[in-house]
Amino acid sequence: MFQIQVIQGDITQLQVDAIVNAANESLLGGGGVDGAIHRAAGPGLLEECRQLQGCPTGEAKITAGYNLPCRWVIHTVGPVWQGGDRREDELLASCYRNSLKLAQQNAIKTIAFPSISTGAYRFPFQRATEIAVGEILQFFKNNPQTSIERVILVAYRQEDYHGLQKVVESMTQ
């Protein structure tokens, strides 16, 4: 049986098997969650990411967690919001699907996601949250024997926490 949990906090401080990084295509760090994860993980993460030679939007790649309290970092590149007619929904859904697939392939039991693409990439928060929760629920429906036991959706800001909580409650009832 799986659990979806919503928390407010700093994803870099979580003691889980894996955290997801809302990365850019270079995987070499940036602002927001990406920069925070790279700073907290230390230089080893950057070195390993250089060897991965980037990541296309919607895809995901995995690295070690280095100085983070998690064992793994799953890097996924969300779409930049351009009005909704450039496959943004499909690409965002793919981020969650591919991240969960990598988690399963690596026998990860607990995974934490930030809100992918809702910061600098300007994806509408409510829409992004509904896509995220929908993909997580679909993954568990399609993979009843998965290693994943708990998915944590992490909000940095209080208003995002409340928004995430409402969507999870409405979609899991």
Helices and strands as residue ranges (DSSP letters): E 3-8, G 11-13, E 18-23, H 32-41, H 43-52, E 60-64, E 72-77, H 88-105, E 110-113, H 125-142, E 150-155, H 158-172
